[in-house]
Every structure is written in C-alpha cells, then in structure tokens.
C-alpha cells in the first residue's frame, strides 16, 4: 500500500467535510507489523483504526463478536495475504460473527474464495497493492453508507465461489480414488519431478512409473499429466 501526496479530508457519512473528526474503524491484520503500518497510514487520512489481534482458530462466534463490538465501529478492515485455508476460515469466522461493513484487502482479489465472505456480509475486496488514497476513499464510501459492490457483482462473486466449491469437492472425490502410491506419484508430478526421475528415485523402471501415471489419469478422469496436476492443486495447494 502506498500513500499519495498531500493529506485528503474525505467526506463523512453525510458527505460533509468535518476537520478534526476521526472515523473509528476496526482493523485486523494477518501480520501485526503490517497492521501497525496501515493503522498509522489511515490515521493520516482521518481514520482512527482500532487494531485487534488476529483471531485464534479456537475462538467462538460470541467471542469474535464481543471483541469487535468493544471497538464501537460499523466499518472494519481485514488486511493480509490470506493464502491458506486456515487463515481464510479465521477471517470468514470474524465476518460472519461481527456484522460490520467489512472491507477485505488481500493479495489476490480475483480468487473466487472471497465470494464466501461477500455472502457472509463483506462489503468489498481490494488488493494489498491499493494506494492509501484509494483505500481511504473506499472507507469513506462505506462510512457514508454506500456499497462498493453492485448487486450483480455481488451475485457473480458468490456464484463463482459456489462453483469453485463444487469443483473442489469433485477434485477431493477423485483424489480419494487413488492408492497411496498413486498419490505419491501425483505429488511428485505436481512438484515438477519427471517420470524418469521418479523411476530413478524409487528404483523401478520407467515403464512401471508410466503405467502408474496412466492409472492416475484414468482414476482422475483426465487425459494429461497437466490436468491431473490441476486436480491435485485444487485439493492440496491451499491447505
């Protein structure tokens, strides 16, 4: 996130400029140091960000809600890469438990997984590369009661997430058909190991490995190693 020149005074909820009045928001950052940097930057734009610790996985919904309610705000920011399934579930639990106007600032806004949080009530998704001015503008719109997502865009994000979930579920079912040895071979292919290298490393012939690869392709209902690796990635890469 980069700051633009100057210091903007953005409109409050009624569209009026009120110098000296700071809008309080909740800030939850995956990395504490990053959160402190964002908190200080937002302060320069007239926002009083209350930084909360990233929630542990065992925290219950009432505990999530209580922690956020203590900040007494109606807008929140969740800031982080959120590349693992665990981190995403932790963030989603907060969005579902605490009904604020949540803005997600993440490394890959195009990932369909954010549709789950939009369905849970998230108000928008921005990249971590967003400029400070654009972030401040988005927050000003949220405080002003405006939507960052059109109804059509919101529906599209939710549907993309549901379709991704269906694909993930099918991939898990297909992977479940493989034997332990076949899973090992598929994992090696995913890591970029060639058939010849697999044969040499396991002490079997290349023909044997090729036969095992064919069995993997048949069970996954695909026609190429590339497609098989794509199925594997859906199941394993985001754990």
JOPE-V938086 format. One record per backbone hydrogen bond with DSSP energy under -0.5 kcal/mol. NH is the residue of the N-H (numbers start at 1). CO is the residue of the C=O. Records with the same first field share a line. If there is no record, write none. Layout:
BEGIN
NH=CO / CO
END
This chain:
BEGIN
2=130
10=8
12=16
15=12
18=16
21=18
22=20
23=46
24=22
25=48
26=75
27=50
28=77
29=52
30=79
35=31
36=32
37=33
38=34
39=35
40=36
41=37
42=38
43=39
44=40
45=42
46=43
47=42
48=23
49=47
50=25 / 48
51=49
52=27
59=56
64=60
65=61
66=62
67=63
68=64
69=65
70=66
71=68
72=69
76=101
77=26
78=103
79=28 / 77
80=105
85=238
88=84
89=85
90=86
91=87
92=88
93=89
94=90
95=91
96=92
97=93
98=94
99=97
100=98
101=74
102=100
103=76
104=102 / 124
105=78 / 103
106=104 / 126
107=81
111=108
114=111
115=112
116=113
117=113
118=114
119=115
120=116
121=117 / 118
122=117
123=102
124=102
126=104
128=106
130=127
132=2
135=131
136=132
137=133
138=134
139=135
140=136
141=137
142=138
143=139
144=140
145=142
146=141
148=123
154=150
155=151
156=152
157=153
158=154
159=155
160=156
161=157
162=158
163=159
164=160
165=161
166=162
167=163
168=164
169=165
170=166
171=167
172=168
173=169
174=170
175=171
176=172
177=174
178=175
183=179
184=180
185=181
186=182
187=183
188=184
189=185
190=186
191=187
192=189
193=188
198=194
199=195
200=196
201=197
202=198
203=199
204=199
209=205
210=206
211=207
212=208
213=209
214=210
215=211
216=212
217=213
218=214
219=215
220=216
221=217 / 218
222=217
228=224
229=225
230=226
231=227
232=228
233=229
234=230
235=231 / 232
236=232
237=233
239=236
END
